[in-house]
Amino acid sequence: MFKFLKGVVGGSGTGLKDLPYYIGEPYPSAWGSWTHHRGTSKDDGSPVSIFSLSGSNAQDGHLAAGRNGVKRLRTVRHPNILSFLYSTEVETLDSSSTSRITLYMVTEPVMPLSEKIKELGLEGTQRDEYYAWGLHQIAKAVSFLNNDCKLVHGNVCLASVVVTPTLDWKLHALDVLSEFDGNNETASGSMLQYEWLVGLQYKPMELAKSDWVAIRKSPPWAIDSWGLGCFIYELFSGIKLGKTEELRNTVSIPKSLLQDYQRLLSSVPSRRMNTSKLIENSEYFQNKLVDTIHFMEILTLKDSVEKDTFFRKLPNLAEQLPRQIVLKKLLPLLASALEFGSAAAPALTALLKMGSWLPAEEFNIKVLPTIVKLFASNDRAIRVSLLQHIDQYGESLSAQVVDEQVYPHVATGFSDTSAFLRELTLKSMLILAPKLSQRTFSGSLLKYLSKLQVDEEPAIRTNTTILLGNIASYLNEGTRKRVLINAFTARALRDTFSPARGAGIMALCATSSYYDMNEIAIRILPNVVVLTVDADSDIRSKAFQAVDQFVQILKQYHEKTSAGDTTADATMGLSSMPGNASLLEWAMSSLTLKGKPSEQASLPPLNSGAPLASTASNASSAPARVNSSTKLYDQPVSLSPTSTDGWGEIENGFQEEQDSEKDGWDDIEPFEEPKLSPALANIQAAQKRPVSQPVSQPKPQATSLRPKNTGKVPKDEDDDLWGSIAAPAPKTASKPLNVKTASTTDDDDDPWAAIAAAPPATRAKPLSAGRGRGAKPAAPKLGAQRINRT
């Protein structure tokens, strides 16, 4: 696409062959004799604009004016004036061996305003708002030249305005630019040396008559105010000005701008409106787009209250503004403000909403880098906002970026003092965990989850179980073997919080395909069956459903092996069962309530809120998320020496965790013992009593329904966080019944009492509270007992 000019023979400058830019295709229009080319840098491929002007010899008037324009553009710097980058002159020979000099000027990438207007195709109110913003920028540039620099542009028109990729309007074509010498009483000649380049239709009457005396007596803005009026006419009429008389046709001029337009074109130079007054007083510039962009440009001067109010309104406001201006102008401003810390946390909501209007490729280039940088921010509110909206951008993050740049910052939230932030961090893992490396997944994430399953907040414990069920497919086989059953049975099914027990049941069902037949029969079913007498009817229903599912798996395996099917897999699961067809859904969270959630009443059963498991009808649905209108600073945060203003920090790595007896999965009693009524206590004591007991047994001491694990985990077993709480499998080998028990002396009369199996540990309450049989017995040891028959 790019073409190169050849035949460099020398001359002033370094020559075209040394031009550090590629010259591309020209635009259809440009000011004066200049040609406006697209271009790119040879160094980094960044886009530029290249203007070229040719003349027959060094004394050519166009070349002289062009050199003046290059010199002026190099020295005049303003946000609304085209930015200069590079220039050179090249002497070439044409086909007739005539020498020609070409002037090249390189600037920031822009395109002619007339071409950009056609490309945008704006209409109605949106067109007027965009024109108001652009006209506001050109008026500021003209005011800067006239009032601050005492310069006269002399050539303000539609062709002298270009547009940047961010849709900003900029003034260029400074070939006629000259100092205003109105205070020089001795001056008598032309003040504008190259005024002959300006078309007659763009000249005020005094300039058309070359009345330099009247010009010098006029204010510095008189000539350019007239030119600005010509520019307004061409802008709104859509046609190039042909004769001065056409300016009287005001049909296309907006009413809010009409009076100012007429003052700019006053026939008396001293009465023409100063462009600075136009900027300050014109009603035309008072609209939503101008106000929004102006606020963003002076954001650092605003206080926190103004910023917060503005950014909360911005998402809705952005929908009312021209979409192209929002994406190309407001979005870059917003991303930059967030990246450099001048924007408040609510700005992230607006950034993501604007970013959702971009194609995926542009989103990854314009929005995603800013989001990744924000994870390292010390602003706690921004980090919370990042986690709350992670479902909107998480899928766009690459695995490498998540593992190296995002997760290390997110993981500090697991140890934060705020339960609200810990829960947000936990839920974010549903999206981030699949992108983690196995080393990070098994070495760091699972250690954090093992701590959260004994968190003081019941909602966090419940959602930790749900998360483990959802990410089970990303664990390797060895890790699944030692983690899933231990986490679901030894922790979740024994939780005092009923939704946590329900989550454990559904997590087991959802991961049924990962267990072999022995694990189902020996480790899963005994723990699930106990919950069929749970005090919560919803838990009982889930327990019966789970029992049916796992029994069906065992039955299918039995039928295949009995039929001589050698292909039967001992790890076959039942993937079509409910709860195994889709992701588990988050439990309803109580962390948005004021006050400590653990002190609140227990949450209602899951079937009255958000279900823990999806049914086949919503198998493709994403996990439900808890919407909270409560801000982070409404949450109770306990102060501690280790609390930070960020997401929390892990002190001394994992060394302190390895030294703690309760770290990992080695504590199976993280919850308080339920207080049973006397009637229920009698029933449970009777259930634990052998078939025949003497009535004269002493009164038993209160005992826990769950076995306690008081042994500490050795250092070398720390990597197996779940192994230490695994329930031992029942021993199948029989032992001689000739050992005397320590708890009773009259068991010789009951030969069956010695082999009575202890009931599985549970927190469930019986369905009814009746009286037990006989006197209250002493608590027997769990498991089979050996009796001395001698």
N, C-alpha and C positions, 0 to 999 in steps of 0.2 A: 504493500500500500504506500509505503514511503518512497519518495523519489529523491535523488541527490542531484544537485547542480554541479556540473563539471566545467572544466576549462579554466581553472584558476591560474592566472598569470602573474599575480602580485598586486601591489597597491597598498593603501593604508589599511591597517589592521592585520590580523593574523591570517586572513584568508578563510574561505568556506571549508576547506579540507580540515581545518583545525577547529571548526565550530563544534562545541561539545553537545550539540543537539541534532536530532533528526528532523528534517523539514517534511511535513505531511501535506495533506490535501488542503486547499484554501476554502474559506467560507465564501458564500455568494456575494457578500457585501462587506464593505469596510469604509472608513472615513477617508475622503480626499483621494489622493493617488496611492495610498498605501494598500497592500494586499495582506490580508489576515490569514495566516496558515495555522493549522493544527501542528503540534510538534511533541516530541518526547526527549527526555534527557538520555544521553548515551551512558551515563553512570548508573542510574537506578531505574530508568524507564518511566520516571514520573512525567505526567503530562505538562505541557507548557503551551504558550501561544507565541508565534513568531510573526512579527510584522516586517515586511520588506518594502523598500521604496527605491526605484531605479531612476537614474538621470543620465543624460548624454555626456556631461562633463562636470568638472568640479564647480563651475560657476552657475550651474542649474539652480534656479530659484526654489524649486520644489525640494532639492537636496539640502539647500541652506535652511529652509524651514524645517525639514525633517531632522536635521542635526540639532536645531533649537529645541524641537520637541523631545528628542532623546536626552539632551542635557537637562531640560527642565524635569522630565520624568525621573531622572536619576537623583535629582536633588530634592524634589518635593515629595514628602511622605505623609500620607493620611489614610485612615482606614477605608475611605470611600473614593480614593484615587488609585488607579491601576498601579500595581507593584512592579517595579523594574528589576530584571535579573541580569541581563547581559546585552552587549551590542558590539557590532563590528561592521567594517566596510570592505567590500570585495570589488575588485576591478576585473571585468571580463571582456571578451571579444565576442561580438555577435557574428552572424553568418556573413555579414559584409565587412568583417574585420574592423568594425567600428568599436571603439572603446566605450564601455558603459560602466558606471559605478553603481553598485547596489548596497544600500544601507539595510542592515539586519538588526532588529531590536527584539529581544526575548523578554517575555513577561510571565506572570502567573497565568494559568489556563483560564481563558474566558471565551465567550462567544458573543456576537453582536446581539444587542437587545431585541432588535426586530426579529431575528431568528428564534430567540428563546420564547418570545411572546407567541409565535406560531406553534412552537413545540408544546408549550403548556396548555394552550387552548382554554384558558379560564374564561368564565362568563359571570355576569351578574355581580352579586355582592362580593364573591370571592375574588373576582378580577379587580374590582375597585379597591379592596383591602390590600391586595398585592401591589397595585399601582401606587397606593398611598405610601406603602413601606418603601418602595423603590424611589419614588419622588422625594421622600423624606431624606434618603441617603444622598441623592444628588444635590438637594438643597444644602445639606451640611457641607458637602465638598465645595460648592460654589461660595458659601459663606466663609469657609476657611480661607479660600484664595483671596476673596475681596476684603474681608474685615481683618483677618489675622496677618496675612502676608502682603497685603496691598498690591495684589496682582490681579490682572484682568485676563480671563481665559479667552474671551472674544469669540468663542466658537461652540457655545452650548447648543446642542441639537440632538435629535434622536440618534444620529450616526456616531456621535461622540460618547455614547454610553454603551458599556459592555456588561455582561453578567457572569459571575463566578459559578463554579459547580454547586456552591451552597445558596445560589439564587440571590446573592447580593449584587446590587447595581454599583458600578464604578465609573468614574469620569476619566476619560483619556483624551487623546488628540490634542496635545499641548503645543502644537506647532506654532500657533499664533500667540501663545502666552507671553505677556510682557508686564513690566513694572508700571504701576500707575504713578505718573509724575505730575499730578495736578497741583502739587505745591511748588513746582518749579516755574516761577514766573517768566524766566528767560527762554523756556522751551517754546519752540514755534513749529517744529516739524511733526512728522507722524509719530504717534505714541505706540501704535501697533505696526511694527515693521512689515508683518506678513498678513495684514488684514485683507489683502487682495485675494487670499485663498478662501475667504468666507463668501458664501452666496449672498446675493443682494437681498433675498427674501428673509434672511436671518439678521439683517443689520437694522438697528434703529435709525430713525431719520437723520440724526446728527452724524452718525458714522457713515451712512450712505452718502452724505454731502461732504464728508471729510472735514467737518467743522471741528477742528481740534481745539479751538478756543472754548467752544461750548462743552466739549467733552472734558476738558481739564477743569472747568468750573462745576461739572457734575460730580456726584458722589462716586466712589470707586465701584459701586455695584450696579451703576446705571446700565452699562452695556450688557452685563451678564444677567441682570434681572429681565431685560428684554429677551435675551436668548432662552432663559428658563421658561418664559411664557410661550415661545415658539415650540419648545420641547413638549410642554403640556398639550398644546394643540395637536401636534403630530402623534403623541401618545394616545390620546383619547379618540381622535378622529380616525386613526389607523391609516392615514395617508401622508405622504411626504409633502411638506409645505412647498407650494409653487410660487405664490405671490404674497406680498405683505397684506393685501386686502383680505385674504382668506382668514386672517386671524380674527376678524370681526364676527365670523360665524361661530357662535358659542353653543350651538345645539348639543354637541357631544360632551360639553364640559359639565361635570357634576355640580349641582346647585351649591353644595357646601364649599366648593372651590371657586365658584364663579366670581365672587367679589375679589378674591385675592388674585385671580387670573387677570382681571381687568386692571388692577393696580400695578401689576408687573408690566403691563403693556401701555402704561400712561405715555401720552405724547410729550409730556414735560419730564425730562430726565430727573430733575430733583424730586419729583413726586412718585417716582417708581419705588415700589416696595422693596425694602432690604430683605434679602433671603433669610437673614437671621430672625427677622420678625415673622416671616412666613412660617418658619419652623416652630416658633414659640406660640403663635396665636391662631394658626389655621385650624378650624374645626375638622377639616378633612383628614387630618392626621390622627384624630382621636377615634380609633377603632380597636377591636380585640387583637388583631394581628400585630399592629404597631405597638400596642401596650405590652403584649406578651413578650415580643422580641426585645423591646427596650428593657423590660424587667430582667430578662436573662442576661443582657449585656452589662448591667450594673449590679449583678447579683451580690458581689462582694460588699457592696455598700448597704445592703439590707440587713435588718436584724433578724433574729431567729423566729420571731412571731410572724413577721411578714413572709419569710421563706416558707414556713410551715403552712400558712394559709394559702399561699400561691400554689405550692406543689400539690396540695390536696384538691384544688380545683382544676389543675392542669389536665388530668386524664379526660374529663368531660369537655373541657374547653378545646382540647386538641381535635375532638371529633367535629367541631364547628368550623375549624380553620381549613384552608386549602391543603389537601393531602400532600402534594408535592413540596410545598413550603415547609410543612411539619417535618417531613422525612429528610429533606436536604438542608434545612436551616435550623429548626428547633432541636431535632434529634442530636446533631453533633454538639450543639451548645449544651444540651442536657448531659450528654455523656462526659464532656469535658468538665462540667461543674461537679459531677459526682466523683470523677477520677481524682480531681485536685482538692476535694473536700469542701467546696463552697456550697454544695447542695445538701439539703436535709434528706433524711431517710425516706419520706413520702415520695421523693423524686424518682425512686427506683420503680415505683408502680407506674408512673407516667412513662419512664424509659421502656419498660417491658411492653406497655400497651402500644407505644409507637413502634417498637421493634416488631411487634406481631404483624404489622402491616407491610413488612419488608419480605422479599423472597428469602428462602433459607440461606442462600449463599451470601447475600448482603447482610443478613442478621449476624452471621458468623464473623463478618469482617468489621461491621460498624458497632455492634452491641456487645457481642460475647467477650472480646478482650477487656472491655471496661468491667463487666461483671466479674471476671476472674480476678482482676486486680482488687475489686472491692472486698473479696474474702479476706484479704490481709488488713482490712481497715480496723482501727481501734474503736470505731463508733459502734457501740453495742446495738443501737437501734437499726443501723444499716445491716448488721449481721442477721438480726431477727428477720428483717424484711427479705433478705436473700433466701432464708430458709422457708419463709412463708410462701414464696413464689417460685420455689425450685422446680415445680412441675412445669413451669412455662419455658424453662431454658435448659433443664437438666439433660434432656435427651441430646441436645446439641453439643454438649461437652465431650471431648474425646477422652478415651481411657487414660492416656498419658497425662493430660491436663488434670483430670480428677485425682489420679494417684499421686502426682508430684506437687500440684499447686493448690488444689481445692481441699482435699481430705485432711491434710495436716492442720489446716486452720479450723475446719468444721469439727474435727475430733475433740478439740478442747471444750466444746459444748457439752460433751458427755459428763464432764466433771464440774459443770457450772453449778453455782449455788441456787440458781433459779430453776425450779421444776419446769416452768413453762419453756425455758430454753432447752432443757434436757430433752423434753418431749419433741420439740421441733427438730432437734439434732437427730433423734431416733428416727423420726418419720422421714427425714431426708435420705436416710440410708437405703430406703426402698428404691431410690433412683440412682444413688451413688455407688452402692455396694456392688452391683453387677459390673461396674467399670474398674473396680479395684484389682490390683494384682493379688495372686494367691498369698504372697508373703504378707501383704498388708491386711488382707482379709482374715487370714488365720492367726496372724501374729498380733494384730492390734484390735481389729473390730470385734472379734469374739470375746476378747478380754473385757472390753467396755460393755458388751451386751450381758456378760455374766454378772456384772455389777448392777446393771439396770434391772435385772430380773429379781433383785432383792431391794429395789428402790423403795423409799418410804411412801411414794405416791402410787396408789393402786392402778391408776390409769397407765402409768409408765410401765409397770410390771406387765399389765395386760398387753399393751402394744409391743413390748419386747418379744413376747411369745408369738404374736402375730407376725412381727418382722422375721423372726427365725423361720416360721413356716413359709413365708413368701420367698426368702432367699436361700432356702434349702437346696435348690437345684444348682446353685453356684458353689456349694461346698464340694470338696473332693470326697470320695467314698469313705476314706479313713476318718475324716473329720465328722462326717454325718453319723458314722457308727457310734462315736463317743459323745456326740453333742445332742442330737435330736431327742432321743428317748429320755435321756437324763434331764434335759431342760424341760420337756413337756410333762413327764410323770413325777419326778422328784421335786419339781418346783411348781409348775403351773397347776397341776391337778390338786395340789395340797394347799393352794392359796386360800386365805380367808375371804378374798374378794371374789364374789360369784362370777362376774364377767371374766376374771382371770382364769377360773377353772373352765369356763365355757371356751375360752380361747385355746386352752391346752387341748381340750377334746377335739376341736375343729382343726387345730394344727396337726394333731396326730392323723386325723382323717385325710387332710390335704397332702400329707407326706407318706401315705400308706405304702406307696410303691417302693419306698426305700428300706423297708423292713423285711427280714426273712421270717419264715414260719415260726422258728423258735422264739424270736423276739416278740412276735405277736402273741403267742400262746403264753409265754412265761413272764414277760415284762410289761406288756401293754394291757392285755385284757384284764388281768387281776386288778390293775389300778383304775381302769375305766369302769368295771362292774360296780365298784364301791359307790360310784357317783349315781347309780340308778336309784339310790335312796337318799339323794341329796335333798336338803331343805328347799332348794330353789327348783321350781317345776321346770323352768327352762333348761337348767343343767341336767335334770333327769331325762328330759326329752332328747337332749343332745347325746347323753350317755347311752341311752337305748339305741339311738341311731348309729352311734359308733360301734357298739357291741355287734349289732346286726351286720355292719360293714365288715368288721374284722373276722367274725365267724363265717361270713360268706366267702372271704378270701381263703380261710382255712379249709372250708368245705370244697371249694373248687380245686384247691391243691390236693386234697384227699381223693377226690373223684378221679383226677388225672393220674395220680400215682397208683391208685387201685386198678385202673384200667391198663396199667402197664405203659403209660406214657412216660418215656424216659426224658422227654424234652421239658417236663414240668420244671419250672424255675422256683426254687425255694424263696426267692425274693419277689415273686410276682405280686403286683399290687392291683387294686381295683380302681383304675383311673376314672371310671365313669361314675363313681359314687359322689354324692353331693359333698361339696367342700374340697373336692380334688380337681374340679374342672376349671377353677380360676383362682385369682389372688384372694387371700383373706382380706376382709375390710377392717379398717381401724375401729377400735372401740371408741365409744363416746367419751370425751375427755372432760374431767371436772376441773382442769387447771385454769380455766378462764374465770372461775368464781373467785370472789374476793375472800381472803382468809385462807387458812391452810386447808387444802382439800381433804387431807386425811382426817380432819376434825369434822368434816361435813358428813351428812348421812350417806349411806352407801348408794351407789348409782342403781337405777332400776335395771331389771333384767335386760339382756341384750336384745331380746325380741321386741322390746318396747322402744328401743332407740335404734342405733345403727347395728345391723347384724354383723356377727363376726365372720361369717362365711357367705360367699356369694352362691346363689343357686345357678342352675344351668341357664336360666333365662338371662342372667346378667354376667355370663362367664367372661365376656370381653371387657367388662367395665373396669376402670381404674380404681384403686383403693380409695375409699371414702376418706375425706380429710375434714378435720374439725375446723369450722370457721369461727374465728374469735374476733369480736369487736373490742376486746379489752387489750389495752396497750401493755407493753412489757413492764412499764413502771407501775402498773396497777397490780402486778403479781407480788406476792410476799417473797422477799429475798432476804435470807438470813445473812447477817454480816459475819465474816470470819477473816482471820489473818490471811487465808489463802485466796480470798475472793479478789477478783480483778475486775477491771472495767470492760474487759473483752468477753470472751466466751468462757472463761475459766481456764485454769492451767493445770497440767499434770505435774506434780512436783517429784523431782528425782526419778523421772522415767517410771519404769515398772518395778524398781527394786523394792520400794515400800510395799507394793502390792504383793510381791512374792513373800514378804516377811509377815504378811497378815494372814491369820487363820481363816478369815472370812472372805478373802479374795478368791476369785475363781468360782467354782461350782461346788465347794467342799462343805457348805453349810446348808443342810436341808431343813433347818428350822428358823427361817428368817421372820416368821410371823408369830403373832401372839396366840396363845392358847385360847380357844373359844370357851366362854363360861357356860357350862351346861346346867340345865335345871336338874333338881334331884331325881325327877322321874326319868329323864333321858340318861342320867348317869347310871341309874339302876339297870336300864335296858342294855346299855353298852357293857356294863360289868357282867351282865348275864350272858351277853354274846361272847365274851372272852372266857367264860368259865367252862371247864370241862363238863362232860355230860353228867357226871355224878360227883358231888362234893359233900363233905360232912357239913352239917348245919352249924357246927361250932367253930367255924373258921374265924380268925380275928378280922377286924375291920381293915380293909385295904387302904393304903395311902393313895392319894390322887396320882394318877399316871397319865402320861401323854399318849395319845393315839398313834403317834409316829415314833419310830425308833430314832434315837439320837446318835449323831456321829460326832463323838468328842475327840477323836484322834486327829492330830494335825497332819497336814499333807506334807510329805518330804519335799525338799527343794527340787529334786530331780523329777517330780511329778507335776510340777507347776504348769507345764504346757498342756496337760490334759485337764481342762477346766471343769469338764462335766464328769470325768471318770470317778472322782472321789465321792460323788453323791449317787452313783449307780446302785440300784437295788440289787442285792445278790440273787442269783437264780436259785430256786429250791433244789436241795440235794436229792438226787434220785436213788442213791445207794442206801439201802436199809442198814441200820445199825442195831446191835443187840439191845434188847430192852431190859437190861440188868443193872442199870445205873439208877441209884436212888435220887430223886429230885430234892432240891433244897427247899422248895416252897410248900410241899405237902407231905404228910406221913400216911395218909389213908388211901392213896391211889391204887393199892393192890386190889381193891374191890372193883375198880373200873379199868379194865385192860385197854379200853379205847381212849381213855383220857391222855395216855402217853403219846399218842400220835395225832392228837388234835392240832390242826394247823391254825396258827394265829390269823385273825382277820387282817386283810390289807390295811395299811395306814390310810386314814382319810380325815378330812375336816368336815365331812358331810354329817348332817344330823338325821336321825331316823325319822320316818314319816309320822309316827305316833309315839306318845310317851305313856307306856304302861308299866306295870310293876313286874319285876323279874322274879324268877323262881328261887326259893330258898333264901338263906341269909347271904349277906354280902361277902363274897369270897375275897381271898387275897389275890392280888394280880399275879397271874402265872407268867412265866417267861415266854416270850414270843417264840414260835417255831415248835417243832416236835420235841417231846421230852423223853428222856431215857429213865427207866425205873429199875431199881435193883430188885430182882425177883427171888433172891436168896431168902 
